[in-house]
Amino acid sequence: MEASTPNEEPVQIIYDFKCTSCGIDEKTHYKGTNPPFSRNIVLKYPSYVMKDPFSPPGKGEILVLGSDCTICGQTVCINKECSLFYKKNYCLDCAKNLIETFPVEIKNKLVQIKKK
């Protein structure tokens, strides 16, 4: 077995991220709550994360693209027309099906999204 040299970067797993709602399609560097390349960032729910391509290398800046719906498991981006976060992340279809279980403020947001 070969030992890696200090100058050698570890092999990175790349995840395919595609929002089932809007169709955005990107490659991400991590899926989970604690991206190893970020600085002290712990996410509240497992998310698809990529290194920020606009920040200098080694700064630990990240972009969170989205996550899987808590109910149906579909992958959705963080766009407000694709998903809703209230304690957990939901695709809009599941959120609309569960509308009666949310507080009034969240219900109002969902009704506004329905009108668009």
C-alpha positions in Angstrom: 0.0 0.0 0.0 1.4 3.4 -1.0 1.5 6.2 1.6 0.3 9.6 0.4 2.8 12.4 0.3 2.3 15.7 2.2 1.9 17.6 -1.1 -0.7 15.2 -2.5 -4.3 16.3 -2.1 -6.8 13.7 -0.8 -9.2 12.2 -3.4 -12.5 14.1 -3.2 -15.8 12.5 -3.7 -18.0 14.5 -6.0 -21.8 14.4 -5.6 -24.2 15.1 -8.4 -26.9 17.6 -7.2 -30.0 18.1 -9.3 -33.1 19.9 -7.9 -36.2 17.9 -8.8 -38.2 21.1 -8.9 -36.2 23.7 -10.9 -33.7 21.4 -12.5 -30.5 23.2 -11.4 -27.7 20.7 -11.9 -24.3 21.0 -10.2 -21.4 19.0 -8.8 -21.0 19.3 -5.1 -18.0 18.4 -2.9 -19.9 17.2 0.2 -23.2 16.0 1.6 -23.8 16.2 5.3 -23.7 18.6 8.2 -20.0 19.3 8.8 -18.1 20.1 5.6 -14.4 19.1 6.2 -13.2 22.0 4.1 -15.1 24.7 6.0 -14.1 26.6 9.2 -16.3 25.7 12.2 -19.5 25.4 10.2 -22.1 22.9 11.3 -25.3 22.8 9.3 -28.7 22.1 10.9 -29.6 19.3 8.4 -27.6 17.2 5.9 -27.0 19.4 2.8 -25.3 19.4 -0.5 -22.3 21.7 -0.2 -19.6 22.9 -2.6 -16.5 24.9 -2.0 -17.2 28.6 -2.9 -15.5 29.0 -6.4 -15.4 32.7 -5.9 -13.4 32.8 -2.6 -9.6 32.4 -2.4 -8.4 28.8 -1.9 -8.0 27.6 1.7 -10.5 30.2 3.1 -13.1 27.5 3.9 -16.0 29.4 2.3 -18.9 27.2 1.2 -22.1 27.4 -0.8 -25.1 25.3 0.3 -27.1 24.3 -2.7 -29.9 22.3 -1.1 -30.8 19.0 0.6 -33.2 16.0 0.4 -36.8 16.5 1.4 -37.5 15.2 4.9 -40.7 13.5 3.8 -40.2 12.1 0.2 -36.4 12.3 -0.1 -36.4 14.2 -3.4 -33.4 16.5 -3.8 -34.4 20.2 -3.8 -32.4 23.4 -3.9 -32.7 26.2 -1.3 -34.7 28.5 -3.7 -37.9 29.5 -2.0 -39.9 28.3 -5.0 -38.4 24.8 -4.6 -38.2 24.1 -0.8 -39.3 25.3 2.6 -37.3 25.1 5.8 -39.2 24.9 9.1 -37.2 22.8 11.6 -36.6 20.4 8.7 -36.3 20.8 4.9 -39.3 20.0 2.7 -40.0 20.1 -1.0 -42.9 22.4 -1.7 -45.2 19.5 -2.7 -44.8 17.9 0.7 -45.0 21.2 2.5 -48.3 22.0 0.8 -49.6 18.6 1.7 -48.7 19.3 5.4 -49.8 22.9 5.4 -52.2 22.4 8.3 -49.4 21.2 10.6 -47.4 24.4 10.2 -47.7 27.7 12.2 -49.7 30.5 10.7 -46.7 32.4 9.5 -45.5 29.4 7.5 -49.0 28.7 6.2 -49.1 32.3 4.9 -45.8 31.9 3.1 -47.0 28.7 1.4 -50.3 30.3 0.3 -48.2 33.2 -1.2 -46.0 30.7 -3.1 -49.1 28.9 -4.4 -50.4 32.1 -5.9 -47.2 32.6 -8.0 
